[in-house]
């Protein structure tokens, strides 16, 4: 393996790490959480789904709503603490 091949591999790994970091940030966003909550509640409200999926969808939707509320409370506290400095 030539030194230039090693640099190409290192560069590709750096790009992959940057893409993974961007993807992780998108998954942790409140918009993604809202999308998951809607999906869970839609499954719970769907009469064509089996009962166990409707129950799990309702639980998952409720979890997403609570997680979103916790996120907004933390964000508000963070902004208030930053304003006090």
C-alpha positions as CSV (number, residue, x, y, z in Angstrom):
1,X,0.0,0.0,0.0
2,X,1.4,3.4,-1.1
3,X,1.4,6.4,1.2
4,X,-1.2,8.1,-1.0
5,X,-3.5,5.2,-0.6
6,X,-3.2,5.5,3.2
7,X,-4.1,9.2,2.9
8,X,-7.2,8.4,0.8
9,X,-8.4,5.8,3.4
10,X,-7.8,8.3,6.2
11,X,-9.7,11.0,4.3
12,X,-12.6,8.6,3.6
13,X,-12.8,7.7,7.3
14,X,-12.9,11.4,8.2
15,X,-15.8,12.0,5.8
16,X,-17.6,8.9,7.1
17,X,-17.2,10.2,10.7
18,X,-18.5,13.7,9.7
19,X,-21.5,12.1,8.0
20,X,-22.2,9.9,11.1
21,X,-22.0,13.0,13.3
22,X,-24.4,14.9,11.1
23,X,-26.8,11.9,11.0
24,X,-26.7,11.5,14.8
25,X,-27.5,15.2,15.2
26,X,-30.5,14.8,12.8
27,X,-31.8,11.8,14.8
28,X,-31.6,13.7,18.1
29,X,-33.6,16.7,16.8
30,X,-37.1,17.4,18.1
31,X,-38.5,17.2,14.5
32,X,-37.5,13.5,14.4
33,X,-39.0,12.9,17.8
34,X,-42.3,14.5,16.6
35,X,-42.2,12.3,13.5
36,X,-41.7,9.1,15.6
37,X,-44.5,10.2,18.0
38,X,-46.9,10.7,15.1
39,X,-46.0,7.4,13.7
40,X,-46.7,5.7,17.0
41,X,-50.0,7.4,17.6
42,X,-51.0,6.7,14.0
43,X,-50.4,3.0,14.6
44,X,-52.4,3.2,17.8
45,X,-55.3,4.8,16.1
46,X,-55.3,2.4,13.1
47,X,-58.1,-0.1,13.3
48,X,-56.3,-2.4,10.8
49,X,-53.4,-3.1,13.2
50,X,-53.4,-6.0,15.7
51,X,-54.1,-5.1,19.3
52,X,-50.5,-5.6,20.5
53,X,-49.2,-3.2,17.8
54,X,-51.9,-0.6,18.8
55,X,-50.9,-0.8,22.4
56,X,-47.1,-0.6,21.6
57,X,-47.8,2.3,19.2
58,X,-49.7,4.2,21.9
59,X,-47.0,3.6,24.5
60,X,-44.3,4.7,22.0
61,X,-46.3,7.8,21.0
62,X,-46.8,8.8,24.6
63,X,-43.1,8.3,25.3
64,X,-42.2,10.6,22.4
65,X,-44.6,13.3,23.7
66,X,-43.0,13.1,27.1
67,X,-39.5,13.1,25.7
68,X,-40.3,16.1,23.6
69,X,-41.7,18.0,26.6
70,X,-38.5,17.1,28.6
71,X,-36.4,18.4,25.6
72,X,-38.2,21.7,25.6
73,X,-37.9,22.2,29.3
74,X,-34.2,21.5,29.2
75,X,-33.8,23.9,26.2
76,X,-35.6,26.6,28.1
77,X,-33.5,26.1,31.2
78,X,-30.3,26.2,29.1
79,X,-31.4,29.5,27.4
80,X,-32.3,31.0,30.8
81,X,-29.0,30.0,32.3
82,X,-27.2,31.5,29.3
83,X,-29.1,34.7,29.6
84,X,-28.3,35.1,33.3
85,X,-24.5,35.0,32.6
